[in-house]
C-alpha cells in the first residue's frame, strides 16, 4: 500500500475514545504498517462507524459487517 494512503488512513483512525486510540496505536505500531488494499478498504469501512459502534465490534460485543471487516477486527484485537 502506498505510504501516503497509509498515513491518511492512520490519521483517520484517530478517535474520540481513549480505548480505540489505544487499540489503533498498537495496531499501527505492528501489523498496520503492512496492509494490503483489501485490508485497507475494510478498515476504511470500519472507520465510518460511530466510535461506540466500532468499540463494540472491537470488543466483540457486536458482529462485524462482513468477512473482510471480521478479519480486520481480528487484526485489531491481536495487536
N, C-alpha and C positions, 0 to 999 in steps of 0.2 A: 504494500500500500504506500502511496506517495506520502512523504514526510509532512508536507503542508496540509494535506487532508487529514492526516492523523492528528496533527496539532489542533486543527479546528474541532475535530471530534473530542479530543481531550478537553478543550475549552468548554464545549457544550456539556460535558459530563459534570461540570461543577454544579452542585445542587444546593438547595436551601436547607437540607437536613444534614447534620453532622454525621449521622450513621452512614448515609450514602456517600458523603465525601470521603469517609474513611475506607469504604469498600473500593471506591474508584481510585483512591490514592494507591492502595495495594495493587489493584489491577494494572494501573499504568506503570508501576514500578516493575512488574513482572510480565505476565502474558499479554498485556495490552500493547507492548512495544512491537509485537509482530502479529499483525492481524491480516486476514485475507479479506477480500472485498465483500464476500457474503457475510462474514462476521461483522464487519463494519456496518453493513446495511441493517443487520439485526439490532446492533447496538443503537443505531440512529433511530430505529422504530421504538425501542425501549425508552430512549431519552425524550420522546414526545409525550410520554405519560406524565401525569402529575407525580410529584415527589412521593406522596404517601402510597400511591398505587405501585410505583416502582419499588419502593421499600418492601411492600407486602410480597411482591414477586421475588425479590432478592432473598427475603427471609423465609420463603417457602409457604407463606400464608395464602397466596393466590396463585392460580395456574398461569403458565406462560401463554402468550397469544398464539404461538405456533412452534414448530420444531426448532427452527433457527433461533428463536428467542429463548427457548428452553436450553439449547446448547450454550448460548451466550450467558444466560443466568448461571449455569453450572460453572462457567469460567470465572464469573464474578465471585461466586461463593468460594471457589477453590483458591482464589488469590489471597 
